[in-house]
Amino acid sequence: VRDELHALVDRLEASRLDFRLALIEAESCITIHCNGVFPFHGPMETEELRGAVDRLHMEGSDVSPTATYDALLWSATDLLWRDGADVTRLVVVVTNDMPQSVYGNVWNLDSHGTAANREAARLALEEAGLTLYYAQPTGPEGFRYLEDYADAERNPRAACSRGEGGWDCGFEGLGERLSWPFDQAEIPLPEPGPVADSRYYFAWLSPFGPVTDPGETRVVEIRTADPDDPTRDIALTFEYGFPGEEGALRLVLTDEAGDPLPASLDECVSVYRTMGDRAVELTEVCPGDGGEPGVAVADLLMPGPVALEMGYDFATNPGAHNSYYSDLGYQGARFDVEVPAGETLDVPWQVEVKDRRADLWRIRGLLKDLREWGLGSRPFASAADRIAAWVEGFETGPMTLEDKDRLIRLTHALGGYLYLSGYAETQARKVENGLIDVIRRLRAIIQKLRDTADEADTVGWLTDAEAAARLAASLGTDLEAAEAIGEAEALRALARALLEYAEEELVPEVIAKILDQIPLGPAGPYVNQFLVGVVLDDWDSAGSLWDTVGELTLDGVLDAAVAAAPDLLRAAGDEVLSGLPDEATDAYDLLFDLIEALARDGTDGLTEAVRSTAQDLLARYASPEAALARVRDAVSVLTETLSPGPVRDALVPVLDLMLRVALEEGDFDNDAAIGVLAT
């Protein structure tokens, strides 16, 4: 990698481009403080760049994924990118690792965990105008030491994916892939075009002090060998005299709300004299130095251009950046100003909160996941839009340190919730799959027993004598009597006995054990009745599963709830609508229409009513996924708004279940219904 980076420096130097190159070592901790940072250096500093490449640590020191998503965020905010239509901004990631995300193996948001996810990285690249290139192993053997971290059973959101170009861990869709190992020649550089002009800088350490006599003039000649013709010299002669009376700068430093910067934060400003890419620090001043809140005065300055800088070491102190999630300070910034001769110039300077853009990218990334979360309960999903509205205020308005503190605390809490939910989702999927399997197996057993008890011929799966004996013993059947009446009749008797045991004891007990593990609250009896019916009713002969739902639940337990629901929803209408995101209003209206139709027409046409509502939802929204998300929004707000009772705890969940089946599966299917019920 070092050889390739040296080749990149050579290539940039030969390209005649006005380039800047920075280097960041991203380690497993999230703070840029514990990462090596070499800020932007340009064509005048290629020797420094080569030295920085030689100092890179490439051997690796940990088996924990690196904080690459955070490094992308910080590269967008903590490096001095240039603006302009002719500027091309590239970020290149070279790693045999995967990016640590909020779903990673560590959650500790001060040094070693992260609240960043893939969406935050996407937002940073898009909004900062950065183009990403990445080099990463293409086979799983390159990540073998991380196989536990990427185990889909433990950590599905951190896992690698297999695509046409091989394995991809964390970057697919965010940028262009480079071959592995890293080949710098694949990084496209802009065409330099013809050289229109050249600029040469001559610098020396002068033994002379500044000119203080207005009548004095100095002449300086600098001579050096011509790099193109060593037989001749290139000489530069210039003269300078008294620059004028010393001037001063009065810096008026305010935060985003216009309040003076407090001196207690020690946010000081450095004043530099610059020449091309190079600079020398003249002085440092801090708020309060001028005797006024938020005012810093830099005096005794020679007239001429200077650079003012806060929060950065101007390309002179690599690795000095220090950014933590918990920092409450102000973002580094730099701009140029002209010191007047013999006067004091007022310089208003409004600074923004430190890492404001990175903080907003992180919270927006988390909110996206919160909205789209796969867990059935989604207890915070309805809050996502309210949080997003609060965050949106910072996109267009000021952010104070108090606002930043609240935002950090929310990010910590939400990151922790999603971190734990990432594991919970994995376990929930296992529970769902297990429940689906249990219900289907129970149904298959019951149907097989019914078939066996009714058939006249011997059924092969019960012909094993030893198995028959064990069944007979377990059910208290007289085996000798069974043998006396013949094998086939004995097997039918065993099947009838086993069927009776399964219907009256086994199935209710298994379902009760399952539901004991699920916090259903008041809805428990309805779901229990529904599941027992799913397993024990002969759906193939009794008709559609969903035609029978009404008999199991709505026609029986929920008659009163269906009748009362329209008035109850009307009374809570204003509160429900105020909590709904705008895009979910139509979904709520359609759900309300469905409940009114049930109250008016009863449950005889339940299947068609739900199917019609699902079609209306699909016509309103772009996809089944979008329609389902809006139904979830409506159900979540209803659940939060309504008081406990059969409408909230049974009617709404049953209709939600049926609409989910119709939207996810396209129609009503017994196994599909069981699968959706399991979630």
C-alpha positions as CSV (number, residue, x, y, z in Angstrom):
1,V,0.0,0.0,0.0
2,R,2.8,2.4,0.8
3,D,4.4,1.7,-2.6
4,E,1.1,2.5,-4.3
5,L,0.7,5.7,-2.3
6,H,4.2,6.8,-3.3
7,A,3.3,6.1,-6.9
8,L,0.1,8.2,-6.4
9,V,2.2,11.2,-5.1
10,D,4.5,10.9,-8.1
11,R,1.5,10.7,-10.4
12,L,-0.1,13.8,-8.9
13,E,3.2,15.7,-9.0
14,A,3.7,14.9,-12.7
15,S,0.0,15.7,-13.6
16,R,0.5,19.5,-13.3
17,L,-2.8,19.5,-11.3
18,D,-3.2,21.9,-8.4
19,F,-3.9,19.0,-6.0
20,R,-4.3,18.5,-2.3
21,L,-3.8,15.1,-0.6
22,A,-4.6,14.1,3.0
23,L,-4.2,10.8,4.8
24,I,-6.3,9.3,7.6
25,E,-5.5,6.1,9.4
26,A,-8.9,4.8,10.7
27,E,-8.6,2.5,13.6
28,S,-11.2,0.6,15.7
29,C,-11.9,3.6,18.0
30,I,-14.3,6.2,16.6
31,T,-12.5,9.3,17.7
32,I,-10.4,11.1,15.1
33,H,-8.0,11.7,18.0
34,C,-6.9,8.1,18.1
35,N,-6.5,8.0,14.3
36,G,-3.5,9.3,12.4
37,V,-4.5,12.4,10.5
38,F,-2.2,14.1,7.9
39,P,-4.1,17.1,6.6
40,F,-4.2,18.4,3.1
41,H,-0.8,19.1,1.5
42,G,-0.2,20.3,-2.1
43,P,2.4,20.5,-4.9
44,M,4.8,22.5,-2.8
45,E,4.8,19.8,-0.1
46,T,5.4,16.5,-1.9
47,E,8.4,15.7,0.3
48,E,6.2,16.1,3.4
49,L,3.6,13.8,1.7
50,R,6.2,11.1,1.0
51,G,7.3,11.3,4.7
52,A,3.7,10.9,5.8
53,V,3.3,7.8,3.6
54,D,6.4,6.3,5.1
55,R,5.0,6.8,8.6
56,L,1.7,5.0,7.9
57,H,1.0,1.9,10.1
58,M,-0.4,-0.7,7.7
59,E,0.1,-3.9,9.5
60,G,-3.1,-3.8,11.6
61,S,-3.4,-4.2,15.3
62,D,-6.9,-5.4,16.2
63,V,-9.6,-7.9,15.1
64,S,-12.4,-5.4,15.6
65,P,-13.8,-3.6,12.6
66,T,-12.5,-0.1,12.0
67,A,-14.5,3.0,12.3
68,T,-14.5,3.6,8.6
69,Y,-18.0,5.1,8.5
70,D,-17.0,7.7,11.1
71,A,-13.7,8.3,9.2
72,L,-15.8,9.1,6.1
73,L,-17.9,11.6,8.1
74,W,-14.9,13.3,9.6
75,S,-13.1,13.4,6.3
76,A,-16.1,15.4,5.0
77,T,-16.1,17.8,7.9
78,D,-12.7,18.0,9.5
79,L,-10.5,18.5,6.4
80,L,-10.1,21.8,4.7
81,W,-11.7,21.0,1.3
82,R,-11.6,23.7,-1.3
83,D,-14.7,25.0,-3.0
84,G,-15.2,25.8,-6.6
85,A,-16.8,24.4,-9.8
86,D,-13.4,23.1,-10.9
87,V,-12.7,21.2,-7.7
88,T,-13.0,17.4,-7.8
89,R,-13.4,15.7,-4.3
90,L,-12.3,12.1,-4.0
91,V,-12.2,9.8,-1.0
92,V,-10.3,6.5,-1.3
93,V,-10.8,3.7,1.3
94,V,-8.2,0.9,1.4
95,T,-9.0,-1.8,3.9
96,N,-9.1,-5.6,4.5
97,D,-11.7,-4.8,7.1
98,M,-15.3,-3.9,7.3
99,P,-16.7,-0.6,8.7
100,Q,-17.8,-0.7,12.3
101,S,-21.5,0.4,12.4
102,V,-24.0,1.0,15.2
103,Y,-24.9,-2.7,14.8
104,G,-21.4,-3.8,15.5
105,N,-19.9,-5.8,18.4
106,V,-19.2,-2.8,20.6
107,W,-21.6,-0.1,21.9
108,N,-19.8,2.6,23.8
109,L,-20.1,6.0,22.2
110,D,-17.2,7.8,23.7
111,S,-14.2,5.9,22.3
112,H,-14.8,2.5,20.9
113,G,-18.4,2.3,19.7
114,T,-20.2,4.1,17.0
115,A,-23.6,5.5,16.2
116,A,-22.9,5.7,12.5
117,N,-24.5,3.4,9.9
118,R,-24.4,3.0,6.2
119,E,-27.1,5.6,5.6
120,A,-25.0,8.2,7.6
121,A,-22.0,7.5,5.3
122,R,-24.2,7.8,2.2
123,L,-25.5,11.2,3.4
124,A,-22.0,12.4,4.1
125,L,-20.7,11.5,0.7
126,E,-23.7,12.9,-1.1
127,E,-24.1,16.2,0.8
128,A,-20.3,16.9,0.9
129,G,-20.0,16.2,-2.8
130,L,-17.5,13.4,-2.3
131,T,-16.9,10.5,-4.7
132,L,-15.9,7.3,-3.0
133,Y,-13.5,4.6,-4.3
134,Y,-12.7,1.6,-2.2
135,A,-10.4,-1.4,-2.3
136,Q,-11.3,-4.4,-0.3
137,P,-10.9,-8.2,-0.5
138,T,-13.3,-9.9,-2.9
139,G,-13.5,-13.2,-1.1
140,P,-14.6,-14.2,2.4
141,E,-11.1,-15.5,3.2
142,G,-10.0,-11.9,3.4
143,F,-12.4,-11.4,6.3
144,R,-12.0,-14.8,8.0
145,Y,-10.8,-13.4,11.3
146,L,-14.1,-11.4,11.4
147,E,-16.5,-14.3,10.6
148,D,-18.1,-14.1,14.1
149,Y,-18.7,-10.4,13.7
150,A,-20.3,-10.9,10.3
151,D,-22.3,-14.0,11.3
152,A,-25.8,-13.4,10.0
153,E,-27.2,-15.3,12.9
154,R,-25.6,-12.9,15.4
155,N,-25.1,-9.7,13.6
156,P,-27.1,-9.6,10.3
157,R,-26.8,-5.9,9.7
158,A,-23.0,-6.1,9.8
159,A,-22.7,-9.1,7.5
160,C,-21.0,-9.1,4.1
161,S,-23.0,-9.7,0.9
162,R,-22.2,-11.6,-2.2
163,G,-22.5,-9.7,-5.5
164,E,-21.3,-9.9,-9.1
165,G,-17.9,-8.5,-8.2
166,G,-17.4,-10.9,-5.2
167,W,-17.9,-10.2,-1.5
168,D,-18.7,-6.7,-0.4
169,C,-18.5,-5.6,3.2
170,G,-20.2,-2.3,3.9
171,F,-19.5,-0.2,0.8
172,E,-21.6,-1.6,-2.0
173,G,-23.7,1.1,-3.6
174,L,-21.7,3.9,-1.9
175,G,-18.9,4.2,-4.4
176,E,-16.8,2.6,-7.1
177,R,-14.8,-0.6,-6.3
178,L,-11.1,-0.8,-7.0
179,S,-9.3,-4.1,-7.5
180,W,-7.6,-5.8,-4.5
181,P,-4.9,-5.3,-3.5
182,F,-4.9,-1.5,-3.9
183,D,-3.9,-0.2,-7.4
184,Q,-3.7,3.6,-7.4
185,A,-3.6,3.7,-11.2
186,E,-7.4,2.9,-11.1
187,I,-8.2,6.2,-9.4
188,P,-9.3,8.6,-12.1
189,L,-7.6,12.0,-12.1
190,P,-9.0,15.1,-13.9
191,E,-7.4,16.0,-17.2
192,P,-4.8,18.8,-16.4
193,G,-5.0,20.6,-19.7
194,P,-2.2,22.7,-21.1
195,V,0.0,24.8,-18.8
196,A,-1.1,28.4,-19.1
197,D,1.2,29.8,-16.5
198,S,3.7,28.7,-13.8
199,R,4.3,30.2,-10.4
200,Y,7.6,29.8,-8.5
201,Y,8.0,30.6,-4.8
202,F,11.4,31.7,-3.3
203,A,11.7,31.6,0.5
204,W,14.6,32.3,2.8
205,L,15.3,33.0,6.4
206,S,16.2,36.7,6.4
207,P,18.8,38.0,8.8
208,F,17.2,41.5,8.6
209,G,14.5,42.8,10.8
210,P,11.4,44.6,9.5
211,V,11.7,48.0,7.8
212,T,10.7,50.6,10.4
213,D,12.0,53.7,8.6
214,P,9.6,55.1,6.0
215,G,12.6,56.4,4.0
216,E,14.4,53.0,3.9
217,T,14.2,50.6,0.9
218,R,15.8,47.2,0.6
219,V,16.7,45.3,-2.6
220,V,17.0,41.5,-2.5
221,E,18.3,39.2,-5.3
222,I,17.8,35.5,-5.2
223,R,19.8,33.4,-7.7
224,T,19.5,29.6,-8.3
225,A,20.4,27.2,-11.1
226,D,17.9,26.8,-13.9
227,P,16.4,23.4,-13.5
228,D,16.0,23.1,-17.3
229,D,19.6,24.4,-18.1
230,P,22.2,23.9,-15.4
231,T,24.7,26.2,-17.3
232,R,22.7,29.3,-16.5
233,D,21.0,30.8,-13.4
234,I,17.6,32.1,-12.7
235,A,17.5,35.3,-10.7
236,L,14.8,37.2,-9.0
237,T,15.2,40.8,-7.8
238,F,12.7,42.7,-5.8
239,E,12.6,45.6,-3.4
240,Y,10.5,46.4,-0.4
241,G,10.3,49.2,2.0
242,F,8.3,50.5,4.9
243,P,4.9,48.6,4.8
244,G,3.1,51.2,6.8
245,E,2.0,51.5,10.4
246,E,1.1,48.3,12.2
247,G,-2.5,47.4,12.2
248,A,-4.9,45.3,14.3
249,L,-7.8,42.9,13.9
250,R,-10.8,43.0,16.3
251,L,-12.5,39.6,16.0
252,V,-16.1,39.5,17.1
253,L,-16.8,35.8,17.7
254,T,-20.4,34.7,18.0
255,D,-22.2,31.3,17.9
256,E,-25.0,30.3,15.5
257,A,-27.6,32.1,17.6
258,G,-25.6,35.3,17.6
259,D,-24.4,35.1,21.2
260,P,-20.8,35.9,22.1
261,L,-18.4,32.9,22.3
262,P,-17.7,32.2,26.0
263,A,-14.0,32.4,27.0
264,S,-14.4,29.2,29.1
265,L,-14.4,27.0,26.0
266,D,-10.8,28.0,25.1
267,E,-11.7,28.4,21.4
268,C,-8.8,30.5,20.2
269,V,-7.9,31.9,16.8
270,S,-4.5,31.6,15.1
271,V,-3.2,34.3,12.7
272,Y,-1.0,33.1,9.9
273,R,1.1,34.8,7.2
274,T,0.7,32.5,4.2
275,M,2.7,31.9,1.0
276,G,1.2,29.4,-1.3
277,D,0.7,26.2,0.6
278,R,3.0,27.3,3.4
279,A,2.3,29.4,6.4
280,V,3.9,30.8,9.6
281,E,1.9,31.5,12.7
282,L,2.1,35.2,13.8
283,T,0.0,35.1,17.0
284,E,-2.9,33.4,18.8
285,V,-5.8,35.3,20.4
286,C,-8.8,34.1,22.4
287,P,-12.4,35.4,23.1
288,G,-12.3,37.7,26.1
289,D,-8.8,38.9,25.5
290,G,-10.1,42.2,24.2
291,G,-11.9,42.9,27.5
292,E,-15.4,42.2,26.0
293,P,-17.3,38.9,25.8
294,G,-16.6,37.1,22.6
295,V,-14.0,39.7,21.4
296,A,-10.4,38.8,20.5
297,V,-7.9,41.4,19.4
298,A,-4.7,40.7,17.3
299,D,-2.6,43.8,17.3
300,L,1.0,44.8,16.2
301,L,0.4,43.1,12.8
302,M,2.2,44.2,9.6
303,P,-0.2,45.3,7.0
304,G,-1.2,42.8,4.3
305,P,-3.0,39.5,3.8
306,V,-3.3,37.0,6.7
307,A,-5.2,33.8,7.3
308,L,-7.4,33.4,10.4
309,E,-8.0,29.9,11.6
310,M,-9.9,28.3,14.5
311,G,-9.7,24.6,15.5
312,Y,-7.1,23.6,13.0
313,D,-3.3,23.4,12.9
314,F,-2.6,24.9,9.5
315,A,-1.0,21.9,7.7
316,T,1.9,22.0,10.2
317,N,0.9,19.6,13.0
318,P,-0.4,16.3,11.6
319,G,-2.4,14.2,14.0
320,A,-3.5,17.1,16.2
321,H,-7.2,16.8,15.4
322,N,-9.2,15.8,18.5
323,S,-12.9,15.0,17.9
324,Y,-15.1,13.0,20.2
325,Y,-18.8,12.4,20.0
326,S,-19.2,14.1,23.4
327,D,-17.3,17.3,22.4
328,L,-19.2,20.5,23.0
329,G,-17.2,23.1,21.1
330,Y,-17.1,24.9,17.8
331,Q,-16.1,23.7,14.3
332,G,-12.7,24.5,12.8
333,A,-12.8,27.2,10.2
334,R,-10.5,29.3,8.1
335,F,-10.7,32.5,6.0
336,D,-8.4,35.2,4.7
337,V,-8.5,38.9,5.6
338,E,-6.4,42.0,4.9
339,V,-4.7,43.8,7.8
340,P,-5.1,47.6,7.3
341,A,-2.1,49.9,7.9
342,G,-2.4,51.9,11.1
343,E,-6.0,50.9,11.8
344,T,-8.1,48.3,13.6
345,L,-10.4,46.3,11.4
346,D,-13.6,44.8,12.9
347,V,-14.0,41.2,11.7
348,P,-17.4,39.6,12.6
349,W,-17.1,35.8,12.7
350,Q,-20.0,33.5,13.4
351,V,-18.8,29.9,14.0
352,E,-20.9,26.8,13.9
353,V,-21.1,24.0,16.5
354,K,-18.4,21.4,16.2
355,D,-19.3,18.3,14.1
356,R,-22.8,19.7,13.4
357,R,-23.0,18.1,10.0
358,A,-21.6,14.7,11.1
359,D,-24.0,14.7,14.1
360,L,-27.0,15.4,11.8
361,W,-25.9,12.7,9.3
362,R,-25.7,10.2,12.2
363,I,-29.1,10.9,13.6
364,R,-30.7,11.0,10.2
365,G,-29.2,7.6,9.4
366,L,-30.6,6.1,12.7
367,L,-34.0,7.6,12.0
368,K,-34.1,5.9,8.6
369,D,-33.6,2.6,10.3
370,L,-36.1,3.4,13.0
371,R,-38.8,4.1,10.4
372,E,-38.1,0.9,8.4
373,W,-37.5,-1.4,11.4
374,G,-38.5,-5.0,10.9
375,L,-39.7,-5.9,14.4
376,G,-43.4,-6.2,14.6
377,S,-43.9,-4.1,17.7
378,R,-41.9,-1.1,16.4
379,P,-42.5,0.8,19.7
380,F,-40.7,4.0,18.6
381,A,-41.5,4.1,14.9
382,S,-44.3,6.6,15.3
383,A,-41.9,9.0,17.0
384,A,-39.5,9.0,14.0
385,D,-41.3,11.7,12.2
386,R,-41.5,13.9,15.3
387,I,-37.8,13.5,15.9
388,A,-37.1,14.2,12.2
389,A,-39.0,17.4,12.4
390,W,-36.9,18.6,15.3
391,V,-33.7,17.6,13.5
392,E,-34.9,19.4,10.4
393,G,-34.9,22.6,12.4
394,F,-31.1,22.4,12.7
395,E,-30.7,21.8,9.0
396,T,-32.0,25.3,8.3
397,G,-31.7,27.1,11.6
398,P,-29.1,27.7,14.3
399,M,-27.7,25.0,16.7
400,T,-26.5,26.1,20.1
401,L,-24.2,24.0,22.4
402,E,-27.3,23.2,24.5
403,D,-29.0,21.9,21.3
404,K,-25.9,19.9,20.5
405,D,-25.9,18.4,23.9
406,R,-29.6,17.2,23.5
407,L,-28.8,15.9,20.0
408,I,-25.9,13.9,21.3
409,R,-27.9,12.4,24.2
410,L,-30.7,11.4,21.8
411,T,-28.1,9.9,19.4
412,H,-26.6,7.8,22.2
413,A,-30.0,6.6,23.3
414,L,-31.3,5.8,19.8
415,G,-28.0,4.2,18.8
416,G,-28.2,1.9,21.9
417,Y,-31.8,1.0,21.1
418,L,-31.0,0.1,17.6
419,Y,-27.8,-1.7,18.6
420,L,-29.8,-4.0,21.0
421,S,-32.7,-4.3,18.5
422,G,-30.3,-5.5,15.8
423,Y,-29.6,-8.5,18.0
424,A,-33.2,-8.7,19.1
425,E,-34.3,-8.8,15.5
426,T,-32.1,-11.8,14.8
427,Q,-33.6,-13.6,17.8
428,A,-37.1,-12.5,16.8
429,R,-36.6,-14.0,13.3
430,K,-35.6,-17.3,15.0
431,V,-38.8,-17.1,17.1
432,E,-40.9,-16.3,14.0
433,N,-39.4,-19.2,12.1
434,G,-39.8,-21.5,15.0
435,L,-43.4,-20.5,15.5
436,I,-44.1,-21.0,11.8
437,D,-42.5,-24.4,11.9
438,V,-44.4,-25.5,15.1
439,I,-47.8,-24.4,13.7
440,R,-47.2,-26.0,10.4
441,R,-46.0,-29.3,11.9
442,L,-48.9,-29.4,14.3
443,R,-51.3,-28.8,11.5
444,A,-49.6,-31.6,9.5
445,I,-49.8,-34.0,12.4
446,I,-53.5,-33.3,13.0
447,Q,-54.3,-33.8,9.3
448,K,-52.3,-37.0,9.1
449,L,-54.0,-38.4,12.2
450,R,-57.4,-37.6,10.7
451,D,-56.5,-39.2,7.4
452,T,-55.2,-42.3,9.3
453,A,-58.2,-42.6,11.5
454,D,-60.5,-42.5,8.5
455,E,-58.6,-44.7,6.0
456,A,-59.6,-48.3,5.6
457,D,-56.1,-49.5,4.5
458,T,-53.0,-49.7,6.6
459,V,-50.9,-46.6,6.5
460,G,-47.2,-47.1,6.0
461,W,-46.0,-44.6,8.5
462,L,-47.6,-46.5,11.4
463,T,-46.7,-50.0,10.4
464,D,-43.6,-50.4,12.5
465,A,-44.5,-52.8,15.3
466,E,-42.2,-51.3,17.8
467,A,-43.5,-47.8,17.2
468,A,-47.0,-49.0,17.5
469,A,-46.2,-50.7,20.8
470,R,-44.7,-47.5,22.1
471,L,-47.7,-45.5,21.0
472,A,-50.0,-48.0,22.6
473,A,-48.1,-47.9,25.9
474,S,-48.0,-44.2,26.0
475,L,-51.7,-43.9,25.4
476,G,-52.7,-46.7,27.7
477,T,-54.0,-48.9,24.9
478,D,-54.1,-52.7,25.3
479,L,-51.6,-54.0,22.8
480,E,-52.9,-57.5,22.9
481,A,-56.4,-56.3,22.2
482,A,-55.1,-54.3,19.4
483,E,-53.4,-57.3,17.9
484,A,-56.6,-59.3,18.3
485,I,-58.7,-57.0,16.2
486,G,-56.1,-56.8,13.4
487,E,-53.2,-54.5,12.6
488,A,-55.1,-52.0,10.5
489,E,-57.9,-51.5,13.0
490,A,-55.4,-51.3,15.8
491,L,-53.5,-48.5,14.0
492,R,-56.8,-46.6,13.4
493,A,-57.6,-47.0,17.0
494,L,-54.2,-45.6,17.9
495,A,-54.6,-42.8,15.5
496,R,-58.0,-41.9,17.0
497,A,-56.6,-42.0,20.5
498,L,-53.6,-39.9,19.5
499,L,-55.8,-37.4,17.7
500,E,-58.0,-37.0,20.7
501,Y,-54.9,-36.5,22.9
502,A,-53.5,-33.9,20.4
503,E,-56.7,-32.0,20.0
504,E,-57.7,-31.9,23.7
505,E,-54.3,-31.7,25.4
506,L,-51.2,-31.4,23.2
507,V,-52.1,-28.5,20.9
508,P,-53.7,-26.2,23.6
509,E,-50.7,-26.9,25.8
510,V,-48.1,-26.1,23.1
511,I,-49.9,-22.9,22.0
512,A,-50.2,-21.8,25.6
513,K,-46.4,-22.4,26.1
514,I,-45.7,-20.3,23.0
515,L,-47.9,-17.5,24.0
516,D,-46.5,-17.4,27.5
517,Q,-43.3,-16.2,25.9
518,I,-45.0,-13.4,24.0
519,P,-46.2,-10.2,25.8
520,L,-49.6,-10.0,24.2
521,G,-51.4,-8.3,27.0
522,P,-55.2,-8.1,26.7
523,A,-55.0,-9.5,23.1
524,G,-53.7,-12.9,24.5
525,P,-57.1,-14.7,24.6
526,Y,-58.0,-13.7,21.1
527,V,-54.6,-14.8,19.6
528,N,-54.8,-18.1,21.6
529,Q,-58.3,-18.8,20.2
530,F,-57.1,-17.9,16.7
531,L,-54.0,-20.2,16.9
532,V,-56.0,-23.1,18.2
533,G,-58.4,-22.7,15.3
534,V,-55.6,-22.4,12.8
535,V,-54.1,-25.8,14.0
536,L,-57.3,-27.8,14.7
537,D,-59.8,-26.6,12.1
538,D,-59.8,-28.5,8.8
539,W,-59.3,-25.5,6.6
540,D,-59.2,-27.4,3.4
541,S,-62.8,-28.6,3.9
542,A,-64.1,-25.7,6.0
543,G,-63.3,-23.0,3.4
544,S,-60.9,-20.1,3.5
545,L,-58.9,-19.4,6.6
546,W,-60.0,-15.8,6.5
547,D,-63.7,-16.5,6.2
548,T,-63.4,-18.4,9.4
549,V,-61.5,-15.7,11.2
550,G,-64.8,-13.9,11.8
551,E,-66.3,-17.0,13.4
552,L,-63.2,-17.4,15.6
553,T,-62.8,-13.8,16.7
554,L,-64.9,-11.1,15.2
555,D,-68.3,-12.8,15.3
556,G,-67.7,-14.0,18.8
557,V,-65.4,-12.1,21.1
558,L,-65.4,-8.8,19.1
559,D,-69.0,-8.2,18.1
560,A,-69.2,-5.3,20.6
561,A,-65.8,-3.9,19.6
562,V,-66.8,-3.8,16.0
563,A,-70.0,-2.0,16.8
564,A,-68.3,0.5,19.1
565,A,-65.1,1.1,17.0
566,P,-66.4,3.8,14.6
567,D,-67.6,6.1,17.3
568,L,-64.4,5.5,19.4
569,L,-62.2,6.3,16.4
570,R,-64.2,9.5,15.6
571,A,-63.8,10.7,19.1
572,A,-60.0,10.2,19.0
573,G,-59.8,11.4,15.4
574,D,-58.1,14.7,16.0
575,E,-55.5,13.2,18.3
576,V,-54.8,10.4,15.9
577,L,-54.4,12.7,12.9
578,S,-52.1,15.0,14.8
579,G,-49.7,12.1,15.5
580,L,-49.7,10.8,11.9
581,P,-47.1,11.6,9.3
582,D,-48.8,13.3,6.4
583,E,-48.1,10.4,4.0
584,A,-50.0,8.0,6.3
585,T,-53.3,9.9,6.4
586,D,-54.7,8.0,3.4
587,A,-53.8,4.7,5.0
588,Y,-55.6,5.7,8.2
589,D,-58.7,6.8,6.3
590,L,-58.8,3.5,4.4
591,L,-58.5,1.5,7.7
592,F,-61.2,3.6,9.2
593,D,-63.5,2.9,6.2
594,L,-62.8,-0.8,6.6
595,I,-63.9,-0.7,10.3
596,E,-67.0,1.2,9.4
597,A,-67.9,-1.4,6.7
598,L,-67.5,-4.2,9.3
599,A,-69.7,-2.3,11.7
600,R,-72.3,-1.8,9.0
601,D,-72.2,-5.1,7.1
602,G,-70.8,-7.6,9.7
603,T,-68.1,-10.1,9.0
604,D,-69.7,-12.1,6.2
605,G,-67.7,-10.3,3.5
606,L,-64.6,-9.8,5.6
607,T,-62.2,-11.3,3.1
608,E,-63.4,-9.2,0.2
609,A,-63.5,-6.1,2.3
610,V,-59.8,-6.5,3.3
611,R,-58.8,-7.4,-0.2
612,S,-60.5,-4.3,-1.5
613,T,-58.8,-2.1,1.1
614,A,-55.4,-3.6,0.2
615,Q,-56.0,-2.8,-3.5
616,D,-56.9,0.8,-2.6
617,L,-53.7,1.0,-0.6
618,L,-51.6,-0.3,-3.5
619,A,-53.3,2.3,-5.8
620,R,-52.4,5.1,-3.4
621,Y,-48.8,4.2,-2.6
622,A,-46.0,3.3,-4.9
623,S,-45.3,-0.3,-3.7
624,P,-46.5,-2.9,-1.3
625,E,-43.6,-2.0,1.0
626,A,-44.6,1.7,1.1
627,A,-48.3,0.8,1.7
628,L,-47.3,-1.6,4.5
629,A,-45.1,1.1,6.1
630,R,-48.0,3.6,6.1
631,V,-50.4,0.9,7.6
632,R,-47.9,0.4,10.3
633,D,-47.8,4.1,11.0
634,A,-51.5,4.2,11.3
635,V,-51.7,1.2,13.6
636,S,-48.8,2.5,15.8
637,V,-50.6,5.8,16.3
638,L,-53.9,4.1,17.0
639,T,-52.3,1.8,19.5
640,E,-50.7,4.8,21.3
641,T,-53.9,6.9,21.3
642,L,-56.7,4.4,22.1
643,S,-57.3,3.2,25.7
644,P,-56.8,-0.5,26.5
645,G,-59.7,-2.6,25.4
646,P,-60.9,-5.0,22.6
647,V,-60.8,-2.3,19.9
648,R,-57.1,-1.5,20.5
649,D,-55.9,-4.9,21.7
650,A,-57.8,-7.2,19.4
651,L,-59.7,-5.6,16.5
652,V,-56.9,-3.3,15.3
653,P,-54.2,-6.1,15.5
654,V,-56.5,-8.6,13.6
655,L,-57.1,-6.1,10.8
656,D,-53.5,-5.2,10.8
657,L,-52.6,-8.9,10.4
658,M,-55.0,-9.4,7.5
659,L,-53.8,-6.3,5.7
660,R,-50.2,-7.4,6.1
661,V,-51.0,-10.8,4.6
662,A,-52.8,-9.1,1.6
663,L,-49.9,-6.6,1.1
664,E,-46.9,-8.9,1.7
665,E,-48.2,-12.0,0.0
666,G,-50.6,-10.5,-2.6
667,D,-53.5,-12.6,-1.4
668,F,-54.8,-14.8,1.4
669,D,-52.9,-18.1,1.9
670,N,-53.0,-20.3,5.0
671,D,-49.3,-20.7,5.4
672,A,-48.7,-17.0,4.5
673,A,-51.2,-16.0,7.2
674,I,-49.3,-18.2,9.8
675,G,-46.0,-16.6,8.7
676,V,-47.3,-13.1,9.0
677,L,-49.0,-13.9,12.3
678,A,-45.6,-15.2,13.6
679,T,-44.1,-11.7,13.2
